[in-house]
Amino acid sequence: MRWHSSARVWLQEQLRRPVLPSGWHCLGLVKHLALSDEHYWFRCVVAGEPLDFFPEGPNGDWQVGPEEPAAEVFERYRAEIRRSKRDHGCDAT
């Protein structure tokens, strides 16, 4: 599907738009799921990998910088899911 450039800009803005007073936004949730759920639980807790992947600062796993493309955040989440399925047989289907 081809997206009109104004639709892409609108989508990027909506993904980063805070929806709670805390500043929470949808793209931050996706990053949190990639790092704190998939990566932490399957790679650190189950596989024993080090915890040195967490971003610094309070709630760093929820923070998405303005220079961080949404496509990369989503791809990281998909990559962590693929790895969990591959390495640990975690397939809900």
C-alpha positions as CSV (number, residue, x, y, z in Angstrom):
1,M,0.0,0.0,0.0
2,R,1.3,3.4,-0.9
3,W,0.8,6.1,1.8
4,H,0.4,9.7,1.0
5,S,3.1,11.6,2.7
6,S,0.6,13.7,4.8
7,A,-0.9,10.4,6.1
8,R,2.5,9.2,7.2
9,V,3.2,12.4,9.0
10,W,-0.2,12.3,10.7
11,L,0.4,8.7,11.8
12,Q,3.8,9.5,13.2
13,E,2.3,12.4,15.2
14,Q,-0.5,10.2,16.5
15,L,1.9,7.5,17.6
16,R,3.9,10.0,19.7
17,R,0.9,12.1,20.9
18,P,0.7,11.9,24.7
19,V,-2.7,10.5,25.8
20,L,-2.1,10.6,29.6
21,P,-0.8,13.3,31.9
22,S,2.3,11.2,32.5
23,G,3.2,11.7,28.8
24,W,2.4,8.1,27.9
25,H,2.0,7.5,24.1
26,C,1.4,4.4,21.9
27,L,4.9,4.3,20.4
28,G,6.4,4.3,24.0
29,L,4.2,1.2,24.8
30,V,5.5,-0.7,21.8
31,K,9.1,0.1,22.8
32,H,8.4,-1.0,26.4
33,L,6.9,-4.3,25.1
34,A,10.0,-4.9,23.0
35,L,12.4,-4.2,25.8
36,S,10.7,-5.0,29.1
37,D,8.5,-7.9,28.0
38,E,10.1,-9.8,25.1
39,H,13.7,-9.0,25.5
40,Y,13.9,-8.9,29.3
41,W,11.8,-12.0,30.1
42,F,12.9,-14.3,27.3
43,R,16.5,-13.2,26.8
44,C,17.5,-12.1,30.3
45,V,15.3,-14.2,32.6
46,V,15.0,-17.4,30.6
47,A,18.3,-17.4,28.7
48,G,20.4,-15.6,31.3
49,E,21.6,-12.8,29.0
50,P,22.9,-9.6,30.7
51,L,20.7,-6.6,31.5
52,D,22.9,-4.1,29.8
53,F,20.4,-3.4,27.0
54,F,18.1,-1.1,29.0
55,P,18.2,2.6,28.1
56,E,19.4,4.9,30.8
57,G,17.2,7.1,32.8
58,P,13.9,6.7,34.6
59,N,11.5,4.7,32.5
60,G,14.0,4.6,29.7
61,D,12.2,1.6,28.1
62,W,9.2,3.9,27.5
63,Q,11.1,6.8,26.0
64,V,11.2,7.3,22.3
65,G,13.4,10.1,21.0
66,P,12.3,12.4,18.2
67,E,15.1,11.0,16.0
68,E,13.9,7.4,16.6
69,P,11.8,6.3,13.7
70,A,8.5,4.6,14.5
71,A,9.3,1.9,11.9
72,E,12.4,1.0,13.9
73,V,10.5,0.7,17.1
74,F,8.0,-1.6,15.5
75,E,10.7,-3.6,13.8
76,R,12.5,-4.1,17.1
77,Y,9.4,-5.4,18.7
78,R,8.7,-7.8,15.8
79,A,12.4,-9.0,15.9
80,E,12.2,-9.7,19.6
81,I,9.0,-11.7,19.1
82,R,10.6,-13.7,16.2
83,R,13.6,-14.4,18.4
84,S,11.4,-15.6,21.3
85,K,9.5,-17.9,19.1
86,R,12.7,-19.3,17.5
87,D,14.7,-19.7,20.7
88,H,12.0,-20.7,23.2
89,G,9.2,-22.2,21.1
90,C,6.9,-19.4,22.2
91,D,4.2,-19.5,19.5
92,A,0.6,-18.6,20.5
93,T,-0.8,-20.1,17.3
